[in-house]
Amino acid sequence: MSLLNSFTRIRLIAGTTFLEAVRQKFFNSLLIISIALVASSTFFQQFDFGTGELKFITDFGFGALFFFGSILSITATTQLFFNEIENRTALTMLAKPVYKLEFLAGKFLGAHLLMLSFSLVITLVLSGILYWREAALLARLGEDVLLDGPLVRYGDVFVFGFLQWIKFGILAAITLFVASFSNTNLYTIIVSFFVLIICQLQYIARDAYSGMEAGLERFLVMGLGLIFPNFQLFNIGDQLVFDVEQALPLTTVLRLAAYGLIYTCAFILLAQVNFRRREI
């Protein structure tokens, strides 16, 4: 019963956090800008890229999803956390039978639901634009292309969106970890963006220690590669959508999801350790 009550409290905090996040002008503004940017990729059709136009639109959409999604994940998580601290609602909430881990888990899930909505909307918009342009290209290029099958695997567009959502979950958990010992929004956002850059370039550390001889330097670089998640693993857009003959194995998607879940849980638990010592 105690575990059930804990899940109920987390669900209520997550629901309240999600509604609060959706009402924020920043989320709505960023969502509109993202949709407009993805839609604007169709204007490049005047250069007559041929079938390469679809790949350009896909890369453009994937890039917009990652760029704006990363900004939203960091800033929204930071604002949702510090709003509770600054308005003293966290103190009221934690005065009730709510554990700090439940509070952090609820905040994370609320922010993660926000990112799910964002990722789903951008993915749907991108799929609609690709479908529209594919139909126009097939009508223009004739039946020979049509016999070869569809030009786009739309399921892969949603697979990529799902994997980006998993990555945004890691990023939100990292932001919560930084916020757990930070005193200001600005510090949390700046440090989180630095960590994002490190995670994007983490593969360089892995390549470095793979070529090193056994020793202290190799151990240190290997430790750095384990502490920070490797976000390059989720950048598999080139392997999706247009490689019609060889789809991405389901086991690869599940391994990436499990990889993201492990790091997400680890950073939330680390945030809870810091948050327990924090005076509110």
Sequence and secondary structure as in RCSB ss.txt:
>XXXX:A:sequence
MSLLNSFTRIRLIAGTTFLEAVRQKFFNSLLIISIALVASSTFFQQFDFGTGELKFITDFGFGALFFFGSILSIT
ATTQLFFNEIENRTALTMLAKPVYKLEFLAGKFLGAHLLMLSFSLVITLVLSGILYWREAALLARLGEDVLLDGP
LVRYGDVFVFGFLQWIKFGILAAITLFVASFSNTNLYTIIVSFFVLIICQLQYIARDAYSGMEAGLERFLVMGLG
LIFPNFQLFNIGDQLVFDVEQALPLTTVLRLAAYGLIYTCAFILLAQVNFRRREI
>XXXX:A:secstr
 HHHHHHHHHHHHHHHHHHHHHT HHHHHHHHHHHHHHHHGGGGGGG  TTHHHHHHHHHHHHHHHHHHHHHHHH
HHHHHHHHHHHTTHHHHHHHSS  HHHHHHHHHHHHHHHHHHHHHHHHHHHHHHHHHHHHHHHHHH HHHHHT  
S  HHHHHHHHHHHHHHHHHHHHHHHHHHHH SSHHHHHHHHHHHHHHHHTHHHHHHHHHTS SSHHHHHHHHHH
HHS  GGGG  GGGSSS TTS   HHHHHHHHHHHHHHHHHHHHHHHHHHHT   
